[in-house]
Amino acid sequence: MPIRIKRGKKLVQLYPEGDMTIYQASELKNALLDEMRGDSEPEIEINLSGVTEMDTAGFQLLVLAKREAVRHNKTLRLVSHGAVTLGIMDLYNMASYFGDPVVITN
């Protein structure tokens, strides 16, 4: 799964594209944790609009990223939730865990 990274002065934006499933979990985990643990900017945004499929392993990576961001005193936001991401968050009743506003569009 490719992840585009856009770096600003105080914000790193991550754009995962494609599937976030068990088959991409290892590759995605390394990329996410590098940003959470590294000397990157204190605010990190994961734009989920390009995610086409997500399973439990993909969702667990988002939970791990959130935990690691908190541990390293960084702010993590999930933005542009797509139908796939919203479905998983609803399934596990976890939208409030991330604390991000969820905008539902038709």
Z-matrix of the N, CA and C atoms (Angstrom, degrees):
N
C 1 1.444
C 2 1.516 1 108.73
N 3 1.294 2 116.81 1 118.28
C 4 1.470 3 118.59 2 177.31
C 5 1.529 4 111.18 3 -74.48
N 6 1.318 5 115.37 4 144.87
C 7 1.456 6 121.57 5 174.75
C 8 1.519 7 107.55 6 -127.56
N 9 1.334 8 115.28 7 116.92
C 10 1.463 9 119.13 8 173.43
C 11 1.515 10 107.64 9 -82.00
N 12 1.320 11 115.90 10 141.94
C 13 1.461 12 120.95 11 179.71
C 14 1.521 13 108.31 12 -124.91
N 15 1.316 14 115.20 13 128.56
C 16 1.460 15 121.92 14 177.62
C 17 1.527 16 106.92 15 -119.30
N 18 1.314 17 116.59 16 122.16
C 19 1.458 18 121.21 17 -177.11
C 20 1.522 19 110.81 18 -106.97
N 21 1.316 20 115.22 19 131.52
C 22 1.452 21 121.95 20 175.37
C 23 1.515 22 109.35 21 -116.56
N 24 1.332 23 116.21 22 -168.58
C 25 1.460 24 119.40 23 -179.21
C 26 1.520 25 112.17 24 -68.22
N 27 1.328 26 117.17 25 -40.76
C 28 1.461 27 120.00 26 -178.85
C 29 1.518 28 113.21 27 -127.49
N 30 1.314 29 116.82 28 5.61
C 31 1.454 30 120.50 29 -173.71
C 32 1.517 31 111.29 30 -137.90
N 33 1.325 32 115.52 31 133.60
C 34 1.463 33 122.13 32 170.73
C 35 1.519 34 106.81 33 -109.55
N 36 1.321 35 116.19 34 128.48
C 37 1.459 36 121.05 35 178.35
C 38 1.524 37 108.94 36 -111.20
N 39 1.322 38 115.29 37 127.25
C 40 1.461 39 121.64 38 178.77
C 41 1.519 40 108.79 39 -110.27
N 42 1.317 41 115.75 40 133.91
C 43 1.461 42 122.12 41 -178.48
C 44 1.533 43 109.68 42 -123.67
N 45 1.344 44 117.77 43 84.76
C 46 1.463 45 118.29 44 174.51
C 47 1.527 46 109.59 45 -69.15
N 48 1.322 47 115.55 46 140.77
C 49 1.459 48 120.24 47 -177.79
C 50 1.519 49 109.86 48 -130.07
N 51 1.311 50 115.49 49 127.68
C 52 1.455 51 120.52 50 178.65
C 53 1.518 52 111.29 51 104.94
N 54 1.315 53 115.74 52 -146.39
C 55 1.459 54 121.79 53 -174.89
C 56 1.523 55 112.16 54 -85.46
N 57 1.324 56 115.26 55 140.06
C 58 1.470 57 122.54 56 170.44
C 59 1.529 58 105.72 57 -115.63
N 60 1.319 59 115.09 58 79.45
C 61 1.458 60 120.62 59 -177.76
C 62 1.524 61 109.07 60 -126.89
N 63 1.295 62 115.32 61 179.74
C 64 1.455 63 120.90 62 -178.89
C 65 1.535 64 111.43 63 -57.33
N 66 1.323 65 116.76 64 -26.21
C 67 1.462 66 120.27 65 -177.50
C 68 1.527 67 112.64 66 -73.76
N 69 1.320 68 117.72 67 -22.69
C 70 1.455 69 122.21 68 179.09
C 71 1.530 70 111.99 69 -109.45
N 72 1.323 71 117.44 70 -0.16
C 73 1.467 72 121.65 71 -170.41
C 74 1.522 73 113.29 72 -57.43
N 75 1.297 74 118.33 73 -44.63
C 76 1.461 75 121.02 74 -176.62
C 77 1.530 76 111.46 75 -63.73
N 78 1.310 77 115.89 76 -47.50
C 79 1.472 78 120.96 77 -179.98
C 80 1.529 79 110.77 78 -63.13
N 81 1.311 80 115.84 79 -44.60
C 82 1.460 81 120.74 80 -178.66
C 83 1.524 82 111.28 81 -68.22
N 84 1.315 83 116.94 82 -39.38
C 85 1.466 84 121.06 83 179.27
C 86 1.522 85 110.65 84 -58.02
N 87 1.300 86 117.09 85 -47.20
C 88 1.464 87 120.49 86 -179.47
C 89 1.521 88 111.69 87 -60.50
N 90 1.308 89 117.22 88 -43.87
C 91 1.464 90 120.83 89 -178.90
C 92 1.529 91 111.27 90 -65.89
N 93 1.323 92 117.02 91 -43.62
C 94 1.467 93 120.54 92 -179.80
C 95 1.524 94 111.29 93 -66.49
N 96 1.310 95 116.98 94 -45.92
C 97 1.457 96 119.71 95 -177.05
C 98 1.522 97 112.25 96 -68.54
N 99 1.315 98 117.49 97 -31.47
C 100 1.471 99 119.70 98 175.43
C 101 1.521 100 110.47 99 -58.04
N 102 1.327 101 116.44 100 -40.86
C 103 1.474 102 120.38 101 179.43
C 104 1.520 103 111.95 102 -72.64
N 105 1.309 104 117.40 103 -38.42
C 106 1.465 105 120.31 104 -177.97
C 107 1.522 106 111.64 105 -69.79
N 108 1.322 107 116.77 106 -37.25
C 109 1.463 108 121.52 107 -173.96
C 110 1.521 109 113.63 108 -94.18
N 111 1.311 110 116.56 109 -18.95
C 112 1.458 111 120.07 110 -173.90
C 113 1.516 112 113.35 111 -78.27
N 114 1.306 113 114.38 112 -172.30
C 115 1.461 114 121.76 113 -179.89
C 116 1.519 115 111.40 114 -90.35
N 117 1.321 116 116.13 115 27.83
C 118 1.460 117 119.34 116 -178.46
C 119 1.524 118 110.30 117 -72.49
N 120 1.291 119 115.50 118 177.58
C 121 1.454 120 122.82 119 -178.98
C 122 1.530 121 111.04 120 -56.50
N 123 1.345 122 117.14 121 156.51
C 124 1.468 123 120.28 122 -175.66
C 125 1.529 124 114.59 123 -73.89
N 126 1.333 125 118.17 124 -12.49
C 127 1.454 126 120.92 125 178.59
C 128 1.521 127 109.70 126 -117.96
N 129 1.323 128 114.58 127 132.49
C 130 1.457 129 120.90 128 -178.76
C 131 1.519 130 108.21 129 -128.78
N 132 1.312 131 115.14 130 134.18
C 133 1.453 132 121.88 131 179.43
C 134 1.519 133 108.22 132 -121.97
N 135 1.312 134 116.82 133 129.35
C 136 1.466 135 121.09 134 174.14
C 137 1.519 136 107.12 135 -108.21
N 138 1.318 137 115.59 136 113.92
C 139 1.456 138 122.40 137 179.55
C 140 1.530 139 107.47 138 -89.07
N 141 1.320 140 116.05 139 115.00
C 142 1.463 141 121.59 140 -173.45
C 143 1.525 142 114.01 141 -95.15
N 144 1.317 143 117.77 142 8.29
C 145 1.467 144 120.45 143 -175.91
C 146 1.526 145 113.49 144 -64.92
N 147 1.314 146 118.14 145 -23.62
C 148 1.461 147 120.86 146 -178.33
C 149 1.514 148 114.58 147 -93.94
N 150 1.335 149 117.49 148 3.67
C 151 1.466 150 120.90 149 -179.58
C 152 1.526 151 108.96 150 -81.06
N 153 1.319 152 115.90 151 122.34
C 154 1.462 153 120.94 152 -175.81
C 155 1.525 154 113.55 153 -99.15
N 156 1.332 155 116.69 154 -21.98
C 157 1.462 156 121.31 155 178.32
C 158 1.518 157 108.03 156 -153.03
N 159 1.345 158 116.13 157 142.76
C 160 1.457 159 120.40 158 178.37
C 161 1.518 160 108.35 159 -143.90
N 162 1.317 161 115.56 160 134.51
C 163 1.460 162 120.24 161 173.67
C 164 1.523 163 108.60 162 -117.20
N 165 1.313 164 116.79 163 -170.65
C 166 1.458 165 120.90 164 -178.09
C 167 1.521 166 111.74 165 -59.69
N 168 1.315 167 118.46 166 -39.09
C 169 1.466 168 121.08 167 179.50
C 170 1.527 169 110.93 168 -62.80
N 171 1.311 170 117.57 169 -41.38
C 172 1.464 171 121.06 170 177.60
C 173 1.513 172 111.39 171 -64.60
N 174 1.324 173 116.32 172 -41.42
C 175 1.459 174 119.94 173 178.28
C 176 1.524 175 111.09 174 -65.96
N 177 1.317 176 117.05 175 -40.40
C 178 1.465 177 120.93 176 177.74
C 179 1.530 178 111.15 177 -59.71
N 180 1.315 179 117.30 178 -32.88
C 181 1.465 180 119.86 179 177.05
C 182 1.523 181 111.59 180 -65.52
N 183 1.325 182 117.18 181 -37.42
C 184 1.463 183 119.89 182 176.92
C 185 1.525 184 110.84 183 -66.01
N 186 1.328 185 116.82 184 -39.81
C 187 1.463 186 120.89 185 177.32
C 188 1.529 187 109.70 186 -64.26
N 189 1.326 188 116.85 187 -43.42
C 190 1.461 189 121.29 188 177.31
C 191 1.526 190 111.34 189 -61.54
N 192 1.320 191 117.20 190 -43.28
C 193 1.466 192 121.14 191 179.26
C 194 1.525 193 110.18 192 -61.02
N 195 1.316 194 117.03 193 -42.62
C 196 1.470 195 121.12 194 179.00
C 197 1.529 196 110.32 195 -62.28
N 198 1.319 197 116.30 196 -46.83
C 199 1.468 198 120.60 197 -179.91
C 200 1.523 199 111.89 198 -61.21
N 201 1.320 200 116.82 199 -43.54
C 202 1.461 201 120.90 200 -179.37
C 203 1.528 202 111.65 201 -69.27
N 204 1.329 203 117.28 202 -36.00
C 205 1.461 204 120.24 203 177.12
C 206 1.527 205 110.05 204 -61.90
N 207 1.322 206 116.82 205 -45.46
C 208 1.466 207 121.21 206 178.44
C 209 1.523 208 109.89 207 -61.82
N 210 1.303 209 116.12 208 -43.56
C 211 1.470 210 121.16 209 -178.97
C 212 1.524 211 112.26 210 -61.72
N 213 1.325 212 116.37 211 -31.49
C 214 1.468 213 121.42 212 -178.11
C 215 1.531 214 112.12 213 -103.23
N 216 1.334 215 115.87 214 19.14
C 217 1.472 216 121.82 215 176.18
C 218 1.521 217 113.51 216 57.35
N 219 1.307 218 115.93 217 42.11
C 220 1.458 219 121.53 218 176.95
C 221 1.525 220 109.04 219 -117.79
N 222 1.305 221 114.86 220 153.98
C 223 1.458 222 120.63 221 176.44
C 224 1.523 223 108.24 222 -96.80
N 225 1.316 224 116.52 223 127.11
C 226 1.460 225 121.48 224 177.57
C 227 1.515 226 108.61 225 -116.82
N 228 1.332 227 115.35 226 129.31
C 229 1.467 228 121.58 227 175.85
C 230 1.520 229 108.72 228 -123.68
N 231 1.319 230 114.56 229 140.31
C 232 1.464 231 121.29 230 170.86
C 233 1.517 232 106.32 231 -102.69
N 234 1.322 233 116.66 232 128.58
C 235 1.462 234 120.72 233 -177.66
C 236 1.518 235 110.05 234 -131.02
N 237 1.325 236 114.77 235 163.78
C 238 1.472 237 123.24 236 177.55
C 239 1.525 238 112.17 237 52.55
N 240 1.312 239 114.34 238 50.56
C 241 1.460 240 120.28 239 178.48
C 242 1.524 241 109.25 240 -60.77
N 243 1.305 242 116.53 241 129.95
C 244 1.454 243 120.65 242 174.81
C 245 1.517 244 110.04 243 -93.74
N 246 1.306 245 116.67 244 177.23
C 247 1.463 246 122.00 245 -179.05
C 248 1.525 247 111.48 246 -59.00
N 249 1.330 248 116.41 247 -37.60
C 250 1.463 249 120.79 248 -179.73
C 251 1.526 250 110.39 249 -63.24
N 252 1.311 251 116.41 250 -48.70
C 253 1.460 252 121.24 251 -178.79
C 254 1.523 253 110.91 252 -65.73
N 255 1.323 254 116.49 253 -43.73
C 256 1.462 255 119.87 254 179.38
C 257 1.525 256 111.39 255 -61.85
N 258 1.326 257 116.33 256 -37.86
C 259 1.464 258 120.23 257 178.86
C 260 1.521 259 112.11 258 -62.18
N 261 1.313 260 116.89 259 -42.67
C 262 1.468 261 121.00 260 179.44
C 263 1.525 262 110.62 261 -68.89
N 264 1.331 263 116.68 262 -43.67
C 265 1.469 264 119.47 263 179.04
C 266 1.525 265 110.89 264 -62.22
N 267 1.317 266 116.70 265 -38.28
C 268 1.457 267 120.85 266 178.15
C 269 1.524 268 110.38 267 -68.05
N 270 1.314 269 117.32 268 -41.80
C 271 1.457 270 122.19 269 179.94
C 272 1.525 271 111.13 270 -56.97
N 273 1.325 272 116.30 271 -43.49
C 274 1.466 273 121.13 272 -178.37
C 275 1.531 274 112.96 273 -95.41
N 276 1.333 275 117.15 274 1.69
C 277 1.463 276 122.12 275 179.92
C 278 1.535 277 110.80 276 52.28
N 279 1.331 278 116.46 277 51.09
C 280 1.457 279 121.45 278 -172.57
C 281 1.527 280 114.10 279 -119.06
N 282 1.300 281 119.63 280 8.04
C 283 1.469 282 120.06 281 -178.27
C 284 1.526 283 110.95 282 -59.08
N 285 1.317 284 117.37 283 -39.74
C 286 1.468 285 119.63 284 -178.34
C 287 1.526 286 112.11 285 -69.87
N 288 1.321 287 118.45 286 -24.75
C 289 1.467 288 121.69 287 178.29
C 290 1.525 289 111.29 288 -58.31
N 291 1.323 290 115.96 289 -40.99
C 292 1.456 291 120.04 290 -177.61
C 293 1.525 292 111.79 291 -80.53
N 294 1.331 293 117.22 292 -24.00
C 295 1.455 294 121.22 293 176.23
C 296 1.507 295 115.34 294 72.24
N 297 1.304 296 117.98 295 15.40
C 298 1.465 297 121.89 296 -179.24
C 299 1.520 298 109.71 297 -96.34
N 300 1.336 299 117.39 298 145.32
C 301 1.461 300 118.47 299 174.40
C 302 1.530 301 109.65 300 -67.12
N 303 1.295 302 115.54 301 134.37
C 304 1.460 303 121.00 302 179.28
C 305 1.516 304 107.32 303 -107.94
N 306 1.318 305 116.26 304 118.06
C 307 1.458 306 122.05 305 -179.97
C 308 1.508 307 108.33 306 -104.52
N 309 1.322 308 115.83 307 122.56
C 310 1.461 309 121.11 308 179.77
C 311 1.508 310 108.40 309 -100.14
N 312 1.328 311 115.54 310 122.94
C 313 1.466 312 120.35 311 179.08
C 314 1.524 313 108.04 312 -116.10
N 315 1.317 314 115.53 313 153.64
C 316 1.476 315 120.15 314 179.49
C 317 1.498 316 110.34 315 -98.86
